[in-house]
Amino acid sequence: MASDVDSSENLSSDDPSALPFDPPGNVRMTAELRFKHTDDRRPIVNQYLRGHRVGKGQHGEVWVCWDLSDSRRELAIKAVKRNNPRAEKMNLLRRRNLPSSPHTPLTEKLGSAEYKIRKEIAIMKKCRHGHIVRLLEVIDDKLNDRIYMVMEYLAGGEIKWRNEQNEPVLKVDQCRRICRDVILGLEYLHYQGIIHRDIKPANLLWTADRQMVKISDFGVSHFSYAQHLAAAGSGQVLDNRNDPILLDDSDLSKRAGTPPFLAPEVIAEYNNTDPSPSMISLATSSTIPSSKSATQIYSSATIHASTSRRPPITKAIDIWALGVTLYCLLFGRIPFRSSDSSEYVLYNIICNQDWSPDETMGYDHISTGGRHPKSKNTEGAIVMNFLDRLLQKDVNKRITLDEAKVCLILYAAE
């Protein structure tokens, strides 16, 4: 069983300020929104004084805020719209001729945007771990067109993994510590039956002191009751086991995530196929941008598409995405890339081609020894072996999180 909070190597129990963020109590659900301004026109949402914006995504915006009822504790507040009129119009057109029944998925019964928000909230309410961004309060006033999510603020921001020259900016040991934190967070999520589905550098946030990384953004995550039982044992009783949003498995049949980080089993229909010019012209473009704009696109673009030919999707897709993420941190580039901005070509490359390392890795330029190092005891060889096991295209051969923790011990000892 994964522990609730796993302290970082450098944390001291004698220093309360260094302990992981873990306020008492469950997520508060507030049904009334009060919005006003200070004398200098700064907005206040309930008891939260809103500051500058720190993020903007497809479905909402994130601001720094201060809790005026708790010694001005610095937090983050995310505002998401219940409905996206353009997306809802398209959904309505797609659903117009579909019959409704008691078995109609919740994705059809609820507005698409609101469904995603409520699923993200339901998943985050289950999470309480030192390497997972903590949700504290949800302000859901039915008379307002936005839902507000108050959560832990990670002042260190998202992980920056390369410079403008596409060179790595992190030392190899920093990459190891980031990987350790993500593995501990994923271990907890998978024990809870949660598949993140969008592990990538942009969704990994530093604490203010840059000593710990936490997993964020559960917008496309999925809860699997079956996988929760498999991880925890059939004798376990699940909290929220009657929550229809958590028990709705229809989302898992849709492709979700960021294209360069998708596991081969997610895009299995592209396995052992050759990209032809006619197919490339039909494929969705604008996925693989130029190197100059790649950081922004890969940090925010998340795709959704349904597919019928695919093996079962399991928690192993998070392990693959961790492998792609580690490669990015070590080498400052994506391991699988398409030169013509075609998703079709990219997915063929992910499914059918191998990855290759540079001669050195990290900001400290440690030798990798190549794709298959001759010496097995060097730091480069240990890291290359670890990457090889993370990036196994056959899900049955891919490393497990338990095995990954053992590899990291060797990685750290070298």
C-alpha positions in Angstrom: 0.0 0.0 0.0 1.3 3.5 -0.9 1.8 5.8 2.1 -0.3 8.9 2.3 2.6 11.3 2.5 6.2 10.4 1.5 8.7 13.0 2.7 11.4 14.2 0.5 15.0 13.2 1.2 16.0 16.7 2.4 13.0 17.3 4.7 13.4 17.5 8.4 10.7 16.7 10.8 12.0 19.4 13.1 11.2 22.1 10.6 7.4 22.5 10.2 7.8 24.8 7.2 9.6 22.0 5.4 6.9 19.4 5.9 4.6 18.5 2.9 1.5 20.6 2.6 -1.2 18.6 4.4 -3.9 20.7 6.0 -6.5 18.8 8.1 -10.0 18.1 7.0 -11.7 17.0 3.7 -12.4 19.1 0.6 -15.0 21.8 1.5 -18.0 22.1 -0.8 -19.4 25.6 -0.8 -22.7 26.4 -2.5 -22.6 30.2 -2.3 -20.4 32.5 -4.2 -19.7 36.0 -2.9 -17.8 38.3 -5.2 -16.6 41.8 -4.2 -13.6 44.2 -4.5 -11.2 45.8 -2.1 -10.8 49.6 -2.0 -8.0 49.3 -4.5 -10.2 47.2 -6.8 -8.7 43.8 -6.2 -11.3 41.0 -6.5 -12.3 38.9 -3.5 -13.9 35.5 -4.1 -15.6 34.5 -0.8 -12.7 34.7 1.6 -10.0 34.6 -1.1 -8.2 37.7 -2.2 -7.3 37.1 -5.8 -3.9 38.1 -7.2 -2.1 37.7 -10.5 -3.0 35.1 -13.1 -0.5 32.2 -13.2 -2.1 29.9 -15.8 -4.7 29.7 -18.6 -6.0 26.6 -20.2 -8.8 25.5 -22.6 -11.4 25.4 -19.8 -10.4 28.0 -17.3 -7.8 30.3 -15.6 -5.7 30.0 -12.5 -4.8 32.8 -10.1 -2.7 33.2 -7.0 -4.9 34.0 -4.0 -4.6 34.5 -0.3 -7.0 33.0 2.3 -8.1 36.0 4.4 -9.5 33.6 7.0 -6.3 31.7 7.4 -3.5 34.2 8.0 -3.4 35.0 4.3 -2.2 31.6 3.3 -1.0 31.6 -0.3 -3.2 29.3 -2.4 -4.3 28.9 -6.1 -7.9 29.4 -7.3 -9.0 27.9 -10.6 -12.1 29.2 -12.3 -13.7 27.0 -14.9 -16.8 27.7 -17.1 -19.6 25.2 -16.8 -20.3 25.2 -20.5 -18.4 26.0 -23.6 -21.1 27.2 -26.1 -19.2 26.2 -29.2 -18.2 22.7 -27.8 -21.8 22.2 -26.6 -23.2 23.0 -30.0 -21.0 20.4 -31.7 -21.9 17.9 -29.0 -25.6 18.6 -29.6 -25.2 18.0 -33.3 -23.4 14.7 -32.7 -26.0 13.5 -30.2 -29.2 14.8 -32.0 -30.0 11.5 -33.7 -28.8 9.2 -30.9 -31.5 7.5 -28.7 -31.4 8.0 -25.0 -31.7 5.2 -22.5 -31.0 4.6 -18.8 -27.6 3.3 -20.0 -26.7 6.6 -21.7 -23.2 7.6 -20.5 -22.9 10.6 -18.2 -20.8 12.3 -20.9 -24.0 12.5 -22.9 -26.3 13.4 -20.0 -24.2 16.2 -18.7 -22.7 19.0 -20.7 -19.2 18.0 -21.8 -17.4 20.8 -20.0 -19.3 20.4 -16.8 -18.9 16.7 -16.9 -15.1 17.1 -17.2 -15.0 19.6 -14.3 -17.1 17.3 -12.0 -15.0 14.3 -12.8 -11.8 16.2 -12.1 -13.2 17.4 -8.8 -14.4 13.9 -7.9 -10.9 12.5 -8.6 -9.1 15.3 -6.7 -11.3 14.9 -3.7 -9.9 11.3 -3.3 -6.3 12.5 -3.3 -4.3 13.3 -0.2 -0.6 12.7 -0.8 2.6 14.7 -0.5 3.3 14.4 -4.3 -0.2 15.3 -5.5 -1.5 18.9 -5.7 -4.1 19.2 -3.0 -7.7 20.4 -3.6 -9.1 22.3 -0.6 -12.4 23.8 -1.5 -14.9 23.8 -4.4 -17.2 26.8 -4.7 -20.2 25.7 -6.8 -22.9 28.3 -6.9 -25.7 27.1 -9.3 -26.5 30.8 -10.1 -22.9 31.4 -11.4 -21.6 30.3 -14.7 -18.2 29.3 -13.2 -17.1 26.7 -10.7 -14.1 27.7 -8.5 -11.5 25.2 -7.3 -9.2 26.3 -4.5 -6.1 24.3 -4.2 -2.5 24.2 -3.0 -0.2 26.7 -4.8 3.1 25.5 -6.1 5.3 28.6 -6.2 8.1 26.9 -8.1 5.9 26.6 -11.2 6.1 23.9 -13.9 9.3 22.0 -14.6 11.4 23.8 -17.2 13.3 21.1 -19.1 15.1 22.9 -21.9 16.3 26.3 -23.1 15.7 28.0 -26.4 18.4 25.9 -28.1 16.6 22.7 -27.0 19.4 21.8 -24.6 18.6 20.2 -21.2 18.7 22.6 -18.2 18.5 20.1 -15.4 21.3 18.0 -14.0 21.0 14.2 -14.1 20.5 14.0 -10.3 17.7 16.5 -10.5 16.0 14.4 -13.1 16.3 11.4 -10.8 14.7 13.2 -7.9 11.9 14.5 -10.1 11.3 10.9 -11.4 11.3 9.6 -7.8 8.6 12.1 -6.7 6.5 11.3 -9.8 6.8 7.6 -9.1 5.7 8.0 -5.5 2.7 10.2 -6.6 1.7 7.6 -9.3 2.0 4.8 -6.8 -0.6 6.5 -4.7 -2.8 7.4 -7.6 -2.8 3.8 -9.0 -3.5 2.4 -5.5 -6.6 4.7 -5.5 -7.6 3.3 -9.0 -6.7 6.6 -10.7 -5.0 6.7 -14.1 -3.6 10.2 -14.7 -3.4 9.9 -18.5 -1.5 13.2 -19.0 1.9 12.9 -17.3 4.3 15.4 -18.9 6.7 18.1 -17.6 4.0 20.8 -17.8 1.9 18.9 -15.3 4.7 18.5 -12.8 5.0 21.5 -10.4 7.9 22.5 -8.1 7.4 23.6 -4.5 8.8 27.0 -3.8 12.1 25.7 -2.6 12.4 23.4 -5.7 13.0 20.4 -3.4 9.8 18.5 -4.3 7.7 17.9 -7.4 3.9 17.3 -7.3 1.5 16.0 -10.0 -1.2 18.4 -11.1 -4.0 18.7 -13.7 -6.5 15.8 -13.5 -8.6 17.2 -16.3 -8.4 13.9 -18.4 -7.7 11.5 -15.5 -9.8 8.4 -15.1 -10.9 6.4 -12.0 -11.1 2.6 -12.5 -13.0 0.7 -9.8 -11.6 -2.6 -11.1 -8.0 -1.3 -10.9 -8.7 0.1 -7.4 -9.8 -3.3 -6.3 -6.8 -5.0 -8.0 -4.4 -2.6 -6.2 -6.1 -2.5 -2.8 -7.5 -6.0 -2.6 -11.1 -7.2 -3.1 -11.9 -6.8 0.6 -11.5 -3.0 0.4 -14.5 -0.7 0.4 -14.3 2.2 -1.9 -15.2 5.7 -0.8 -17.6 7.4 -3.2 -18.4 3.9 -4.6 -21.9 5.1 -5.6 -20.7 8.3 -7.3 -22.0 7.8 -10.9 -19.3 10.2 -12.3 -16.5 8.0 -10.9 -18.2 4.8 -12.0 -18.7 5.9 -15.5 -16.1 4.1 -17.7 -17.2 5.6 -21.0 -14.3 8.1 -21.0 -11.7 5.4 -21.0 -12.8 4.4 -24.5 -11.7 7.8 -25.8 -8.1 8.7 -26.6 -7.0 11.4 -24.2 -3.6 12.9 -23.4 -0.9 14.9 -25.2 0.1 13.3 -28.5 3.9 12.9 -28.0 3.4 11.3 -24.6 0.7 8.7 -25.6 1.6 5.0 -25.0 1.6 2.6 -28.0 -1.5 0.7 -26.7 -3.5 4.0 -26.7 -2.8 4.4 -30.4 -2.5 0.6 -31.3 -4.4 1.0 -34.5 -1.2 2.7 -35.9 1.0 -0.4 -35.1 2.8 -1.9 -38.1 1.3 0.4 -40.6 3.1 2.6 -43.2 2.2 6.2 -43.4 1.0 6.9 -47.0 0.8 10.4 -48.5 -3.0 10.1 -48.8 -3.4 9.2 -45.2 -1.0 11.9 -44.1 -3.1 14.5 -45.9 -6.2 13.3 -43.9 -4.5 13.3 -40.6 -4.9 16.1 -38.1 -2.0 18.5 -38.3 -0.6 21.2 -36.0 0.4 18.6 -33.5 4.1 18.7 -33.9 5.3 22.3 -34.0 8.6 23.8 -34.8 11.2 23.4 -32.1 10.9 27.1 -31.1 7.2 26.8 -30.2 7.3 23.2 -29.1 7.5 23.9 -25.4 4.3 25.9 -25.4 2.3 23.5 -27.5 3.5 20.3 -25.8 2.8 21.9 -22.4 -0.9 22.7 -23.1 -2.2 20.7 -26.0 -4.3 17.7 -25.0 -6.2 15.7 -27.6 -9.4 13.7 -27.3 -10.5 11.2 -30.0 -12.5 8.0 -29.9 -11.1 4.8 -31.4 -12.4 1.2 -31.6 -9.2 -0.8 -32.2 -7.2 -0.8 -29.1 -6.1 -3.2 -26.3 -7.3 -2.5 -22.8 -6.0 0.8 -21.3 -4.4 0.4 -17.9 -2.2 2.3 -15.5 0.8 1.3 -17.6 0.1 4.3 -19.9 1.3 6.6 -17.0 4.6 4.6 -16.8 5.2 5.1 -20.5 4.4 8.8 -20.2 6.9 9.0 -17.3 9.5 7.5 -19.6 8.9 10.1 -22.3 9.0 12.8 -19.6 12.3 11.5 -18.2 13.8 11.5 -21.7 12.7 15.1 -22.2 14.3 16.1 -18.9 17.6 14.3 -19.8 18.0 15.4 -23.4 15.9 18.6 -23.9 13.8 17.0 -26.7 10.9 14.6 -27.3 12.0 11.0 -28.0 9.4 10.5 -30.8 9.0 13.3 -33.3 7.4 13.8 -36.7 9.0 16.3 -39.1 5.8 17.1 -41.0 3.4 18.0 -38.1 1.2 15.0 -38.7 -0.4 13.0 -35.9 -0.7 10.0 -38.2 3.1 9.9 -38.8 3.8 10.6 -35.1 1.7 7.7 -34.0 3.3 5.4 -36.5 6.7 6.5 -35.1 5.7 5.9 -31.5 4.3 2.4 -32.3 7.0 1.2 -34.6 10.3 3.0 -34.2 12.9 2.9 -31.4 14.2 5.9 -29.5 17.8 7.0 -29.5 19.8 8.9 -26.9 22.4 11.7 -27.3 26.0 11.0 -26.4 25.6 12.9 -23.2 22.6 13.6 -20.9 21.6 16.4 -18.6 23.0 19.9 -18.1 26.1 18.2 -16.6 26.8 16.3 -19.8 27.2 12.8 -18.3 28.0 10.2 -20.9 25.1 7.8 -21.8 27.2 5.1 -23.5 24.7 5.0 -26.4 21.4 3.1 -26.8 22.9 -0.1 -25.5 25.9 0.7 -23.4 28.7 -1.9 -23.3 29.5 -1.3 -19.7 26.6 -2.1 -17.4 27.8 -0.4 -14.2 28.2 3.2 -15.3 25.6 5.9 -14.5 24.8 6.3 -18.2 24.2 2.5 -18.5 21.9 2.5 -15.5 19.8 5.4 -16.8 19.6 4.0 -20.4 18.4 0.6 -19.0 15.8 2.4 -16.9 14.6 4.4 -19.9 14.5 1.2 -21.9 12.3 -0.5 -19.4 10.0 2.5 -19.1 9.6 2.8 -22.9 8.8 -0.8 -23.7 6.2 -0.8 -26.4 4.8 -4.1 -25.2 2.8 -3.3 -22.1 3.5 -6.7 -20.7 7.2 -6.1 -20.7 7.1 -2.5 -19.4 8.5 -1.9 -15.9 6.1 -1.7 -13.0 6.3 1.1 -10.4 7.7 -1.4 -7.8 10.5 -2.3 -10.2 11.0 1.3 -11.0 11.7 2.2 -7.4 14.4 -0.5 -7.3 16.0 1.0 -10.4 15.9 4.4 -8.9 17.8 3.1 -5.8 20.6 1.9 -8.2 20.3 5.2 -10.1 20.9 7.1 -6.9 23.7 4.9 -5.6 25.8 5.3 -8.8 
